[in-house]
Every structure is written in C-alpha cells, then in structure tokens.
Amino acid sequence: MTGKKVYVTSVKMTGGSVKTFEQEAQPVWVAGNVVKIAGTSLTRQ
C-alpha cells in the first residue's frame, strides 16, 4: 500500500468563517501568517 502526503491548511476569514485547503507541496507559511486566496490555492502575503 502506498500513500500520498497531503497538507491541510485551515484559514480563518475576516468574517469569522473557516475555509480548508489541501495541497501536496509543503506550505511556506506558518500559523499566524496572512495569506491570499487565489481561486483554489493560497499564496503568502
């Protein structure tokens, strides 16, 4: 059996809601960083 590593990032929006994003590459941000949502992906601001 082989597995695939997936990183899950939860983002708290300014309105208080939370959105979750999954990606295969390790994120470059850490908890507390401000990120920008670009479609279905995140970028660090």
C-alpha positions as CSV (number, residue, x, y, z in Angstrom):
1,M,0.0,0.0,0.0
2,T,1.3,3.4,-0.9
3,G,0.1,6.7,0.5
4,K,0.2,10.3,-0.6
5,K,1.0,13.1,1.8
6,V,-1.4,16.0,1.8
7,Y,-1.1,19.2,3.8
8,V,-4.3,20.7,5.1
9,T,-4.5,24.4,5.9
10,S,-7.4,26.0,7.6
11,V,-7.9,29.7,7.0
12,K,-10.0,31.9,9.3
13,M,-11.6,34.6,7.1
14,T,-12.2,38.1,8.2
15,G,-16.0,37.4,8.7
16,G,-15.1,34.5,11.1
17,S,-15.8,31.6,8.8
18,V,-13.1,28.9,8.2
19,K,-12.1,27.6,4.8
20,T,-9.9,24.5,4.4
21,F,-7.4,24.0,1.6
22,E,-5.4,20.8,0.7
23,Q,-2.2,20.7,-1.2
24,E,0.6,18.2,-2.0
25,A,3.5,20.6,-1.6
26,Q,4.6,21.7,1.9
27,P,3.3,25.2,2.7
28,V,5.7,28.1,3.0
29,W,3.5,29.8,5.7
30,V,3.2,29.1,9.4
31,A,0.3,29.7,11.8
32,G,-0.4,33.4,12.1
33,N,0.7,34.4,8.5
34,V,-1.6,36.4,6.4
35,V,-2.4,34.5,3.1
36,K,-4.2,35.4,-0.1
37,I,-6.8,33.1,-1.7
38,A,-6.2,32.8,-5.4
39,G,-9.0,30.6,-6.7
40,T,-8.5,27.2,-5.1
41,S,-4.9,27.9,-3.8
42,L,-3.2,30.1,-1.3
43,T,-0.3,32.4,-1.5
44,R,1.6,34.2,1.3
45,Q,1.3,37.9,1.5
